[in-house]
Amino acid sequence: MKLRITGIMIMIAALLAVTACSPAGGPKPADQAPGQLTGEISLWHHYTDREAGIYQKLVDDFVAANPGVKVTVNSGQEDPKIVQVVSTGSDADVVIVNLNDTLGTLCKSLTDLDPFLQRDQIDPATAYTPIFGAATAFEGRRCSLPMTSDVYGLYYNQELWSAAGLAEGDLPKTLTELEVVALKLTTYNADGSIKTLGFNPLFGFYENASGSLSQAAKASWVGPDERSVVGSDPQWQKIISWQKAFVDKIGYEKLRTFTAALGDEWSADNAFHQGKVALNLDGEWRVAFIEDQAPKLKYGTAPFPVLADGGPEYGGGYTSGAVIGINSKSKNTEAAWALVKYLSATTEPVVELCNGFKNVPTLRSALESPDLEVPEQYRTFIDAASHPATQTTPVTTLGAAFSQPLDDFWDRYQQGDGSGLQPGLQKVQEDVNNALDLKGP
């Protein structure tokens, strides 16, 4: 359910209540890492099924190397539940959460990792890819370390591509080119309804979101004062205008009817798997899903096209990621830190994790490891991960609520909201900045 700004205010007030008394920093490390670890710790994360099994395997390996430690894994725990548990009790020692949606609301309740990093001679600036080495510190505190990252790109159905008379050299590099080939790939039934869609431009379809589309326009989220500028940066008007015009060329109602009949994004009925959508914006994880759910599908990948007018250099992509941290109330910080270091800063387990998830490593040594499995389609995302044009959404104290007003407006605007683009974006900016003021430092 999408929140209006009033809902955001309520959520912020609740977060203020649970985090106001959270201790900052947490316990300090011993001068030297203990030679033998003992005790019990818990790990909380949101992964389920196959991905939860991969994490369990890594934890089992950690325990085998540290038999004096018992680790209880609580899988399938969504971020709001983890925030609540960390803020109100000590049941969670180590937590894995979403960087962009959650770290800003949780950071004050997590242990400052800088003393541990300095003691064990780990420099995040050189150990991790630049965008994550910087993003996982918040408001001057290193309260988390990067785990895996998601990088977005363009997937294309090679059979549909060839059937439309298109060659590999015709892959679009600009959004204008994407629109041209997408319309060429779109077919219709006798009654005028969509049969096969070249590219689905509807905002809210699968991964079509403000974050993933913002990178294609080089649109800025915040200014130097860390306040919203979505009503001030003209790149937002350009990307939303492009998307709305694309929707209008096909027809909103026609697209909505077609989209409503498509399969769930995370199932084998995914529209790209089924050949109902020829081009799709998606993350690198889709490589693993296709291998598992649609192994006969012939497809390729490429960087997502960019806005020709003021957009970024072609070759990057939107990125987001998971981070790992230690509850400041943990009673066994050394064991918790050892698990964090194992899962985030040790090459072999990070490679094993990324091979299983088909996510992109944030740890440089894992990204460069010969043991990292890099299928042809996966190479696009590996290359984009370190591209200078790659960007992410900012980490703020509002968490996911930071982008929600823009998402709500964009969804209404594509349907023909008569409020106007610039006034609507200005209102979004004001609402977000008011919410930031309410949240406070």
Secondary structure, DSSP 8 states (H G I E B T S, - for coil): ----HHHHHHHHHHHHHHHTT--SB-----SS--SS--EEEEEE----HHHHHHHHHHHHHHHHH-TTEEEEEE-S--HHHHHHHHHH-SS-SEEEEEHHHHHHHHGGGBB--HHHHHHTT--HHHHB-HHHHHHTSBTTB---EEEEEEEEEEEEEHHHHHHTT--GGG--SBHHHHHHHHHHH-EE-TTS-EEEEEE---TTSTT--HHHHHHHHT--SB-TTS-B-TTT-HHHHHHHHHHHHHHHHH-HHHHHHHHHTS--TTSTT-TTTTTSEEEEEEETTHHHHHHHH-TT--EEEE---B-TTT---TT--BEEEEEEEEBTT-S-HHHHHHHHHHHHH-HHHHHHHHHHHT-EESBHHHHT-TTS---HHHHHHHHHHT-TT-B-----TTGGGGTHHHHHHHHHHHTT-TT-HHHHHHHHHHHHHHHHHHH--
